[in-house]
Amino acid sequence: MKPLPVVFRPLAGETLHSWLNRAAAVYRMPLDELVAPSLAHLHRLMLETDSDALQTLARLTRTTPDFLFAHTVSSWSAEERLQ
């Protein structure tokens, strides 16, 4: 999977799924097409971290796995989840 030519940064507090949906919209394609076939389990990645998937997404979005992890539900503290 080649990196995207242009990727906007996520908004403050934006989830990984929301951010990637916006990126897909820029390229006028559905999210599944943007990340398919290697990341078809993207919805599950929001709750369960997968280092291989984060590495693949990091290459695609020109970021780091740690940066991406910070935008998953798994990274939120218990207090943040309750808000």
N, C-alpha and C positions, 0 to 999 in steps of 0.2 A: 504494500500500500504506500503510494507516494504521498509526501506532505502536501497539504493544501497550499496553494499560492498565497492566499490571504486568509487569516483567521483573526477575528476580533476577539478581544479578551472578554471573559465573563463579567457580568455585572456583580457588584458586591452582594454576597449571599445567594447568588444564582446557583442552581444545581447543575451538575454535569449534563444531565439530560436536556434541560432547558437551553443551556449554552450551545450544545451540539445541534439542537433543533434550529436555533437561530443561524448557526453556521451553514446548515443544510439549506435553509431558506435563501441565503445569499447566492448559493449555487443552483437554486431552483430545482431542488431534488428532495425527495423524502429522506428522513433520517436513516431509515433502513438501507437505502441505496448508498448513502454517504459512507456508512460504516460496514456495509455488507461486503463479502460474506464473513469476514474474520471476526466481527464483533456483533453477531446476531443476538447475543445474550446481553446487550447493553443495559436493558432494564434491570436485570439481576445485579449488574455491576454497581448500581446505585446503593445496594444494600450489602453486598458481599464483595470485598475487594479481591481482585485477581491481578497479580503483578504482571502477568503476560499481557492481559488486556490493557492495563494501564500503560504499559510500555508501547504497545501498538498505537494506542490513542495519542500518546505523547509524540510519537513520530509524525502522525497525521496532522496534529495541531501545533507542532513546533513548540511544545512545552516540555515539562518533566512529569514523570509519574507522581511525584510528591505534590506538584501543583494541582494535578487532576484529582488526586485523592482528597485534597482539601475541599473539593466541590461535590463530594459524595455524602450521602446520608450517614455512611459509616464513620465519617470523620467528625460528625456533630457530637457535642456533649449531650448528656441526658437533658440538661436544662434547655438547650437549643431545640431539641426534638419536641419538647412540651409546649413551646411557644407557638 
